Amino acid sequence: MSTFLQVIFRSLETGSLYALASLGIIIVFRTSNITNFSQGAVAMFNTFVVTYFFNSMGWPLWMAIIAGVISAIIVGLLIDLVIIRHTRKVSPVAKQIVTLGMVMIVLGIAPMLFGVDPLRLPRLIENGNISILGADISYNGLFNIVFGIAIMATLFYILQKTKVGLAVRATASNEYTAKLMGVPTKTVTMGAWAVAGILGVLSGVMAAPMTSVTLNLMDEIQINALIAVVLGGFQTFYGPVIGAYIIGISRNLLLYYGSSVWGGQILYILILVFLVFRPYGLIGKKIIKKV
């Protein structure tokens, strides 16, 4: 039982990383109608910013994270102002290709600024463990779980209970109608890219201590976040988050109790089979347009 709980706790921590990244993807998709393939690359870049201020400038970790968040906001705003706003009249597929181009740009700029050597970023809480029902989990792991859930709960509260959230939901429902009703849709879209950047750098900072800060830091998280969005459905903000935790838990259970080599591949096959029978995802539904 303790081993099972150990796997669950580890899975919840991993699921929180996927959930933050997938929430950033779905916020951009719902407001800009773009599947943002550059979410992981931009998150990697901003995590490098955090690492630079921590290692090279000697800032405390919390100050370096704040600098990374500010960088994420600035980069998100620039992406929307300089690139995305000029693609409003192009097809959705072309917009997605633009985000793939942004990946190439970021992967070219990052090593020029930060080098190519792997960098270290420590955990927010370096030491200490807690035992829950016989299962040990580090204070940092528990913090990652609670912090991730708290961030997402705060965003969902803002989306459902505030005027800002109403503007976002109106823009997500129908941008043209929202604009006619006086909603500043351009500001909403710009804010969505900034929020996506913040969610990305937070997931990067949480993931970095488990490995090292490299150009490939966010690759696995980006892939699983995109799969979580498809699994959860594109029609809601919370569907991808549910999908992210399902992937995080199922993947680790299959790796531990199934096959340590093929566990991940088995999960993706199961998701593919599920999507064959429910192509709109767990929470998604078929959209019928009336002529």
KEPA-798995 format. One record per atom (N, C-alpha, C, CB): x, y, z. Coordinates in steps of 0.02 Angstrom, whole numbers, plus 50000, padded with zeros to 5 digits. Each point is the difference from the previous one (the first is absolute). Glycine has a CB too. Layout:
BEGIN
XYZ/...
END
This chain:
BEGIN
500424993950000/499585006150000/500435006350000/499104993750061/501445006249978/500445005950003/500335001349933/500204997750122/499984996849843/500315000749934/499505003149951/500754990150023/498645007649980/499475002749956/499905007550012/499444988749998/500545013250066/499925007150017/500615004049977/499284996950098/501315000149907/500615003349978/499955001749925/500674993950088/499095001349873/499915001049928/499485005449987/500334988049979/499125011950059/499475005049991/500255007050015/499164991450031/501215009450024/500275006650017/500475002649945/499904997250122/500534998349855/500465001949946/499615001849937/500884992450048/498585003949940/499595001349941/499635006750005/499864987649985/499915014050075/499665006550009/500485005849988/499234994750083/501405004449937/500505005249987/500125000749926/500554997750111/499544996649854/500085000249928/499395002849965/500774990250008/498635007750015/499385002549971/499925007450008/499494989150024/500775013750031/499965007350009/500415003749947/499844998250123/500744999049859/500405003049947/499634999949934/501054996450059/498664997749924/499634999449938/499395004750001/500394988049988/499285012450070/499395004050004/500135007449990/499534991550078/501015011149952/500175007049991/500145001549926/500475000550118/499924995149851/500165001049929/499384999449956/501154995550021/498434999649993/499404999149958/499505005850010/500154987650007/499825015150054/499565005750012/500245006149960/499734995650115/500935005349881/500265005449958/499824999149927/500935001450080/499104992449896/499834998649930/499265001349987/500914991449996/498655006450049/499285000749987/499775007350008/499844988250039/500485015650005/499825007150007/500155003749934/500234999550125/500354999149846/500175003149936/499534997649945/501205000950036/498664992649963/499574997349948/499305003050003/500664989450002/499065011250058/499325002450007/499935007449984/499824991350087/500705012649923/499965007249987/500275002049932/500095001750121/500404994549853/500325001849937/499854995149944/500895005550065/498794988949951/499864994749951/500654997449968/498885005149977/501634994150065/500654997549977/500234994450047/500305011349951/499904983150020/500324994850040/500745001950006/499184991049961/501015011050099/500665003050010/500534994650011/499455010250049/500894987949898/500534995050005/500645002850031/499514994349901/500525012250108/500605003150028/499975000850075/500155006049893/499324991650140/499935000750072/500614997350037/498774999249986/501454994849995/500574997050034/500665003749987/499424989149992/500685013149946/500635003549983/500045006750037/500004994449887/499455009350114/500005006450036/500104998950075/499245004949912/500464989850115/500094998450071/500734998350014/498824995850007/501495000549947/500714998450008/500435006350001/499804989149943/500055015550012/500385006349996/499955003950066/499805000449875/499595000250150/499905003850062/500304996450061/498965004949951/501074988450046/500344996350054/500755001449997/499114991049997/501165009749944/500705002149993/500115006950031/500104993149894/499425011350098/500055006750031/500054999350076/499355005149904/500224990750125/500024998950072/500694997350020/498754997750002/501494997449960/500654996850016/500575005049994/499554989149959/500415015449991/500525005049991/500045004750061/499834999449875/499605003150146/500005004550057/500214996550065/499105006749945/500754986850060/500194996350060/500744998350000/498854995450006/501405001949939/500704997649997/500495005649985/499574989049963/500295015149988/500485005149978/499965006450040/499934995149887/499475007050131/499915006350037/500004999050075/499375004449903/500554989350119/500024998750072/499375002050037/501205001449993/498254999449971/499375001950033/499724994150040/499765008449909/499864992950144/499634994750033/499514996849951/500125005850111/499734987949901/499584996349952/499335003349990/500584989650032/499115012850022/499345002949994/500025006449958/499684995150110/500865008849896/500075006149959/500134998249927/500455006150099/499934988649890/500134997749931/499354997649967/501184996850033/498394999950006/499364997749973/499565006049982/500074989550069/499935015649973/499625006149984/500255003149935/499795002050123/500884998149869/500295002649938/499774995849940/501005004350064/498974989049946/499764995749947/499275001149983/500844991650036/498765009750015/499295001549988/499925006549961/499694993950107/500705011249912/499985006349963/500224998949928/500235006450106/500304989749884/500224998349932/499454996549962/501194999150041/498464996249992/499464996349967/499445004749978/500284989950068/499565015049974/499485004849982/500215004149940/499635000550120/500995002049881/500255004149945/500024996049935/500685006850082/499584987149922/500044995849939/499304998549973/501074995050041/498465003450005/499324998649978/499675006049966/499914991950094/500195014049935/499725006149970/500315001449932/499815004650114/500854994449880/500345001249937/499774995149946/500995004450062/498914989349958/499764995049951/499335002149971/500624991050062/498945011249983/499335002049975/500045006449958/499494994650101/500875010449923/500025006449965/500384999749934/499945005650111/500624990949889/500445000049941/499814994749949/500915004450073/498844989849951/499894994449955/499264998349991/501114995650034/498565002850021/499334997149996/499495004849970/500274993050099/499775013449919/499515004849974/500045000949925/500065005850109/500514992449862/500085000749928/499794993649963/500935008150020/498824987050018/499794993749968/499254998950006/501134995250025/498495009949992/499284999250012/499634997949936/500075008650091/500184993349852/499644998649938/500254993749965/499815012149988/500684984550042/500254993949969/499614994150028/501165005149984/498924989149984/499634994150020/500264997350067/499794997349879/499794998850157/500224997150064/500624995649992/498825000350038/501234996049908/500594995849989/500635004349993/499274991349944/500675014250020/500575004549991/500225003050068/499615002749883/499904998750160/500175002750066/500404994950040/498955007049998/500854986749997/500374994850036/500714999349974/498924994050021/501165006749912/500674999849971/500425005850025/499544994249898/500145011550113/500355005850028/500284998450069/499255007849935/500354988750107/500254998350066/500574994949996/498855002150047/501144993649902/500574995549990/500625004049980/499214990749966/500695014649994/500555004449983/500285003550061/499515001549888/500055000250159/500235003150062/500444995350041/498965007050002/500894986549995/500424995050033/500715000349973/499014992550018/501055007949916/500665000249968/500375006450020/499574993249904/500065012450101/500315006350019/500274999650072/499235006249922/500364991350123/500204999550070/500594995250008/498825002550036/501164991849929/500554995250004/500655002849971/499164990849994/500785014349963/500605003249973/500265005450046/499594997649887/499965006150145/500205005650043/500274997650067/499155007149944/500534987850086/500184997950068/500744998150008/498834995950012/501454999949944/500724998450009/500465005849987/499734988549968/500055016349991/500415006049988/500055004250064/499665000049879/499815000150161/499995004150060/500264996350062/499045006249952/500804987450052/500134996350062/500514994349993/498865002950034/501384995949905/500484994649989/499654993449988/500825006150071/499594988849919/499724993349984/500124995050056/500205002449880/500154999550172/500134995450055/499404999350046/501225002949994/498644991150031/499454999150048/500135004250063/499794988449956/499685014750069/500055004150060/499574997150056/500225010249928/499974991350132/499654997250058/499555005350031/500944992050021/498465005949997/499545004250037/499754995950060/499655006749896/500454995850164/499824995950059/499244999950012/501115002850050/498704992749995/499304999650020/499835006050044/500034987549994/499345014350006/499785005650042/500094998450074/499175003349912/500704990550107/500124997750068/500514994449996/498825003150040/501804998349980/500554995449987/499954993450037/500705009949981/499134990450084/500044994050041/499344998750036/501225001950015/498724992050009/499434998250041/499504995449965/500155010750058/499594984649979/499494995449975/499444999450051/500864993649934/498575004450042/499434998850043/499714993249983/499755012450010/500024984050040/499714993449990/499245000450006/501064994450044/498595003449905/499275000049999/499774992949988/499955011949957/499754985050095/499764993149996/500554995249978/498855004349974/501754997150049/500564995649984/500385001849937/499394991350058/500355013449904/500335002049937/500395006550012/499094994449931/501545005650049/500415006050008/499955004549939/500794993550073/499165013049940/500015004949947/500395006150026/498884996049953/501535006850004/500405005750021/499565006250010/500994995349938/499245009250104/499645006250009/499935003849935/500425000650117/500104999049841/499975003449935/499484996949955/501205003050011/498764990249989/499494996749959/499305001750023/500804990849980/499105009350086/499355001950027/499835007249983/500154991850093/500365012549911/499905007149981/499805000649927/500835003550086/499504992749870/499835000349929/499284998049987/501194997549973/498584997250062/499314997849992/499515005450023/500364988150015/499755014450046/499545004950029/500025006549960/500154994850113/500465007449869/500085006249964/499664999749931/501075002150061/499044992349904/499684999249934/499255000250005/500974993349964/498755003050084/499275000050008/499755006950019/500044988050035/500335015550009/499795006750022/499995005049942/500484997650113/500045002149844/500035004449942/499404998849954/501255000350008/498614993449979/499454998349954/499325001850031/500704990849950/499225008050115/499385001850033/499885007549999/500124989950074/500435013949935/499945007349996/499795002349931/500875001050089/499434996149860/499825001849931/499284998249984/501194998449966/498594995750056/499304998049988/499525004650037/500384988149984/499815014150076/499575004750037/499955006649962/500334994650109/500245007849865/499995006349962/499574999249938/501165002950043/498904991449923/499624998949939/499254999750013/500974993949953/498825003550104/499294998950013/499675005550040/500254988049996/500145015750045/499695004550049/500175007449991/500034990550076/500385011349876/500215007049993/499825002749931/500944998050082/499075008649912/499865003249936/500554998449949/499385009150060/501234990349965/500554998149954/499864993149971/500825007050066/498974988349977/499844993349977/499425000049951/500434995550108/499075008849906/499445000549954/500225002349931/499245002450097/501225002549902/500265002549937/500384994549963/500085011550048/500304984549989/500374994449969/499524994949972/500965001950079/498534996349960/499524994949977/499595002549941/499944995650116/499905011049884/499645002849943/500434999849937/499355007450078/501284994349929/500464999849943/500094992949975/500595010250044/499464985150004/500084993049981/499384997349965/500774998550097/498645003949923/499384997649970/499915002649929/499494999450114/500595007249877/499935003049934/500335006850001/498914993749977/501685006749994/500395006350003/499635005749967/501054993350000/498635005549943/499655005449965/499435002750041/500324994849890/499275000850138/499445002250041/500245003650063/499324990449957/501215006950073/500285003250060/500235007149985/500344988850043/499965012149898/500235006749981/499425004849992/500994994849942/498455002850029/499415004149992/499705002050068/499774994449890/500335001450160/499735001450067/500475004350042/499404989249995/501155013049975/500465004550035/500574996650036/499055007450012/501044986249978/500554996550032/500655001649963/499224990750039/501305011449996/500645001649967/500374993549982/500085010950064/499714986149881/500254993449982/500754999949988/498884997549951/501395007950021/500735000249988/500384999850066/499815006549895/499934997050155/500324999950066/499944993250032/499755012150013/499674984749979/499904993350026/500494995149969/498785002550019/501294997849915/500464995549965/500725001250023/499224999749901/500975006650105/500675001650021/500134997450071/499995010249926/499514990750118/500064997450068/500054992550002/499375009850039/500274986849915/500024992649998/500714997649984/498804999849963/501535003449991/500694998149983/500475001250059/499785002649879/500105002950158/500425001350059/499884994850054/499975012249974/499404986050038/499854994950050/500294993249980/498945006250030/501014992249905/500304993749976/500754999950012/499104999249913/501225006550078/500725000550014/500164998850073/500105007949905/499494995050140/500104999050071/499924992750020/499605011750021/499864985249954/499894992950015/500574995749974/498765002049995/501514999949947/500554996249971/500635000450042/499515002049889/500685004150133/500625000650039/499924996850069/500275010649938/499134989550090/499904996750064/500094992549994/499215009150034/500524988049912/500094992849990/500744998549986/498824999049956/501535005550009/500714999049987/500425000250063/499835005049888/500024999750156/500375000550063/499874993950044/499935012649994/499464984850004/499844994050039/500334993849971/498925005250032/501164994649902/500294994149968/500765000050000/499004999549928/501325006450071/500725000649992/500414996150052/499785011149951/500034989050114/500414996350049/499994992549989/499765009050081/499764988349883/499974992849988/500494997949946/498805000150033/501455004749929/500484998449946/500515005649998/499124993749933/500935009950013/500435005949995/499695004749949/501054993450032/499175012849970/499725005049954/500374999649934/499675007650097/500004989649854/500284999349933/499485002049948/500774990650039/499415009249898/499535001749947/499434995049997/500935005249936/499174988750090/499494994849998/499604999550065/500734993849921/499345011150122/499694999650067/499264998649996/500865007950041/498784995649915/499274999750000/499714995549946/500025011450045/500404984849920/499754996049944/499474995050022/501115001349944/499044994650106/499534994950022/499375003250030/500964992250022/499135013250015/499435003550030/499555002949946/500685002650102/499635000349846/499615002949945/499594994749964/500885008849986/499434985550000/499654994649965/499414997550041/501074996749943/499055001950121/499474997550043/499465005250012/500824992450054/499375014049948/499505005350009/499555000449938/500805006450074/499494993049867/499595000049939/499534994049998/500925006049940/499344988250080/499574994150002/499455000950052/500964992849965/499195010450091/499505001350052/499455004549974/500884998650087/499305006349872/499505004549971/499534996149954/500805009750007/499494986049951/499594995949956/499574995250040/500885000949910/499414996050141/499624995250041/499445003450038/501034993150010/499115012750018/499505003550040/499485003649958/500845001350087/499345000649852/499535003649957/500175007449996/499124991750028/500765011149913/500175007049988/499445004950019/500734996149908/498705001450115/499425004350011/499975003150070/499414993149918/501005004650128/499995002750068/500715001650023/498954993450026/501095010650027/500655001550029/500234994450047/499745012249990/499794984450042/500194995150050/500114993049972/499375006750082/500364991949858/500094993449970/500734998049992/498935001849942/501505002550029/500704998249993/500354998850067/500015006649896/499784997050156/500314999050066/499844993050025/499905012350025/499474985649968/499804993250018/500404994949959/498845004050031/501224997349905/500394995649956/500724999650022/499245002749907/501055002950116/500705000150021/500114995550061/500115011749955/499454988850093/500084995850060/499874992649984/499655009750072/499894988949883/499894993149979/500634997249968/498785002349983/501545001649973/500614997749968/500564999150051/499665006049894/500424998950151/500534999550050/499944993850044/500065012450000/499334986250023/499894994350044/500044993449961/499285007150074/500374992649869/499994993849962/500694998049975/498835002649965/501555002350012/500674998649973/500454996950053/499875009549919/500154993450141/500434997450052/499774993250025/500275011750033/499074987349970/499754993450021/500184994749949/499065005550060/500884996149876/500184995249949/500754998649998/499025003849933/501385001450079/500724999050001/500224995750059/500135011149944/499544989850113/500214996350060/499704993050003/500095010950060/499254988649927/499674993550008/499954996249933/499365004850095/500744998749850/499974996749935/500694998849973/498915005349978/501324998949977/500654999349970/500395006550007/499554991649917/501065007950111/500415005950008/500265002749934/500334995850112/499625000149835/500235002049934/499425002449957/500944991750008/498515004649994/499445001349954/499405003350034/500384990349934/499685011550129/499435002850036/499725006349967/500474995250103/499985009349877/499785006249968/499664998849934/500925005950057/499384989649903/499714998449935/499314996750006/501164998849954/498774996950097/499354996850011/499475005250016/500584989650042/499615015349999/499525005350017/499785003849938/500535001150113/499945000749844/499835003849940/499554996049953/501085006250010/499044987249987/499564995749960/499305000050028/500984992849968/498965006750098/499345000050033/499645006649987/500434992150088/499945013549915/499705006549987/499765000449928/500755005350087/499664992149867/499815000049929/499374996049989/501205001249968/498754993050064/499394995849994/499405003750028/500694989550007/499405013950050/499465003850030/499765005549953/500464997650114/500015005949854/499825005549956/499664997649936/500965006550047/499164987349934/499654997349942/499254999750014/501024993249969/498805004950093/499304999450018/499715006650027/500204987950025/500245016550001/499775006650024/500495005349976/499454994750103/500515007249834/500495004649971/500005007050029/499894993449897/499595008450140/499975006850028/500275000350071/499025002249927/501254992450098/500315000050065/499524998550057/500815007949955/499464992150106/499614998450059/499435004950011/501014995050049/499145011449948/499515005250015/499745003249937/500565002150109/499794997049835/499815003249937/499344997449973/501205001849976/498505002049981/499394998049967/500015002349928/499385000450109/500234996349850/499975001949929/499645006649992/500004987949968/500325016549993/499715006749987/499614999749934/500955005850063/498414995749942/499564999949940/499875007149979/499464989050035/500735012849905/499885006749974/499385000049957/501225002650004/498335002150011/499395000549961/500095005149945/499314996750099/500465001749843/500075004549942/499375004449996/500734991649937/
END
